[in-house]
Amino acid sequence: MRFDIINIVIACGISVLLAFACYSICDIEELRMLLTIVSFVMFLLFAVPSLGIKVEAYPRTSILLKVTSITFWSIGVIANFVFSFFDFNKSAFIITNGVLLLVFILIYSSLYKVKQ
């Protein structure tokens, strides 16, 4: 596993911009900061494996890890933008993002351990 610093910085920049977009869209003042912080963390945790990490194990495993990261990143973007448009329960928001993150980590670690 290799880290590409330039791509990690790009992933951070994309995450910051998308989190700011969520901040700008949300009209409810008491939910704005929670939405912004959680969105940034989620976007960053999904974008870094898809853009900034190169797995040198097996070609198929590497492709599966990238596709998994991009898929969960897309789901996270859609989910957080949906939360940006509506008034939401804080517990439901945290549970949704937490489950999404934990399922991603479970699938990613399972795929990383696969030997072909």
C-alpha positions as CSV (number, residue, x, y, z in Angstrom):
1,M,0.0,0.0,0.0
2,R,1.4,3.3,-1.1
3,F,0.2,6.8,-0.3
4,D,0.2,9.5,-3.0
5,I,0.5,12.8,-1.2
6,I,-0.7,15.0,-4.1
7,N,-3.8,12.9,-4.6
8,I,-4.5,13.0,-0.8
9,V,-4.3,16.8,-0.9
10,I,-6.7,16.8,-3.8
11,A,-9.1,14.5,-1.9
12,C,-8.9,16.9,1.0
13,G,-9.7,19.8,-1.2
14,I,-12.7,18.1,-2.8
15,S,-13.9,17.1,0.6
16,V,-13.7,20.7,1.9
17,L,-15.5,22.1,-1.1
18,L,-18.3,19.5,-0.9
19,A,-18.6,20.0,2.9
20,F,-18.9,23.8,2.2
21,A,-21.6,23.1,-0.3
22,C,-23.5,21.1,2.3
23,Y,-23.0,24.1,4.7
24,S,-24.3,26.5,2.2
25,I,-27.4,24.5,1.3
26,C,-28.5,23.8,4.9
27,D,-30.9,26.4,6.1
28,I,-31.3,25.2,9.7
29,E,-28.6,27.0,11.8
30,E,-28.4,24.4,14.6
31,L,-27.8,21.6,12.2
32,R,-25.3,23.3,9.9
33,M,-22.1,22.7,11.8
34,L,-22.9,19.0,12.6
35,L,-23.7,18.5,8.9
36,T,-20.6,20.2,7.7
37,I,-18.2,18.4,10.1
38,V,-19.7,14.9,9.5
39,S,-19.9,15.5,5.8
40,F,-16.2,16.5,5.6
41,V,-15.1,13.5,7.6
42,M,-17.2,11.1,5.5
43,F,-16.1,12.6,2.2
44,L,-12.5,12.5,3.3
45,L,-12.6,8.9,4.6
46,F,-14.2,7.7,1.3
47,A,-12.1,9.9,-1.1
48,V,-8.6,9.1,0.3
49,P,-8.8,5.4,-0.4
50,S,-10.2,6.0,-3.9
51,L,-7.7,8.7,-4.9
52,G,-4.7,8.7,-2.6
53,I,-3.9,5.1,-1.8
54,K,-2.4,2.7,-4.3
55,V,-2.6,-1.0,-3.4
56,E,0.1,-3.0,-5.0
57,A,-1.2,-6.5,-4.1
58,Y,-3.2,-7.8,-7.0
59,P,-4.7,-5.9,-9.9
60,R,-8.2,-7.2,-9.3
61,T,-8.1,-6.5,-5.6
62,S,-6.8,-3.0,-6.4
63,I,-9.7,-2.3,-8.8
64,L,-12.3,-3.7,-6.4
65,L,-11.0,-1.5,-3.6
66,K,-11.1,1.6,-5.8
67,V,-14.6,0.8,-7.1
68,T,-15.8,0.1,-3.5
69,S,-14.4,3.5,-2.3
70,I,-15.9,5.4,-5.2
71,T,-19.3,3.7,-4.8
72,F,-19.5,4.5,-1.1
73,W,-18.2,8.1,-1.7
74,S,-21.1,8.5,-4.2
75,I,-23.6,7.1,-1.7
76,G,-22.2,9.4,1.0
77,V,-22.4,12.5,-1.2
78,I,-26.0,11.7,-2.2
79,A,-27.0,11.0,1.4
80,N,-25.4,14.1,2.9
81,F,-26.8,16.4,0.2
82,V,-30.3,14.9,0.9
83,F,-29.8,15.7,4.6
84,S,-28.7,19.2,3.6
85,F,-32.0,20.0,1.9
86,F,-34.3,18.8,4.7
87,D,-34.8,19.2,8.5
88,F,-33.5,16.0,10.0
89,N,-33.1,14.2,13.3
90,K,-29.6,14.3,14.6
91,S,-29.7,10.7,15.8
92,A,-30.9,9.5,12.4
93,F,-28.2,11.5,10.6
94,I,-25.4,10.1,12.8
95,I,-26.7,6.6,12.7
96,T,-27.0,6.7,8.9
97,N,-23.5,8.0,8.4
98,G,-22.1,5.7,11.0
99,V,-23.6,2.6,9.5
100,L,-22.4,3.7,6.0
101,L,-18.9,4.2,7.3
102,L,-18.7,0.9,9.2
103,V,-20.1,-1.1,6.3
104,F,-17.5,0.6,4.1
105,I,-14.6,-0.3,6.5
106,L,-15.9,-3.9,6.8
107,I,-16.1,-4.4,3.0
108,Y,-12.8,-2.6,2.3
109,S,-10.9,-4.6,4.9
110,S,-12.4,-7.8,3.7
111,L,-11.4,-7.1,0.1
112,Y,-7.9,-6.0,1.2
113,K,-7.3,-9.3,2.9
114,V,-8.4,-11.4,-0.2
115,K,-5.6,-13.5,-1.7
116,Q,-6.0,-14.5,-5.4
